[in-house]
């Protein structure tokens, strides 16, 4: 009864080890927030406020806000 339980726990731990190793290095490059409206709009203000809040976290990666207006938002999408 104990042997199958130990085997199941061992398999579960071995299968989650690669996932845990990847989480430790996230994010490895700058976070990009793409806004589909011009600079100075309400959505731009909200995105920059969000980026400032993300920069204050302990991750050490500063987000970059990119404005890509035009074509009804298709360029940014």
Residue pairs with C-beta under 8 A, 6 or more apart in sequence:
27 59
27 61
29 61
30 61
30 62
30 63
30 64
31 51
31 54
31 61
31 63
31 64
32 63
32 64
32 66
33 47
33 50
33 51
33 63
33 64
33 65
33 66
34 66
34 68
34 76
35 41
35 43
35 44
35 47
35 65
35 66
35 67
35 68
35 76
36 43
36 68
36 69
36 73
36 75
36 76
36 77
37 43
37 44
37 67
37 69
37 73
38 44
38 67
38 69
39 67
44 65
44 67
47 65
48 65
50 63
51 62
51 63
51 64
51 65
54 63
55 62
55 63
68 75
68 76
69 75
69 76
70 76
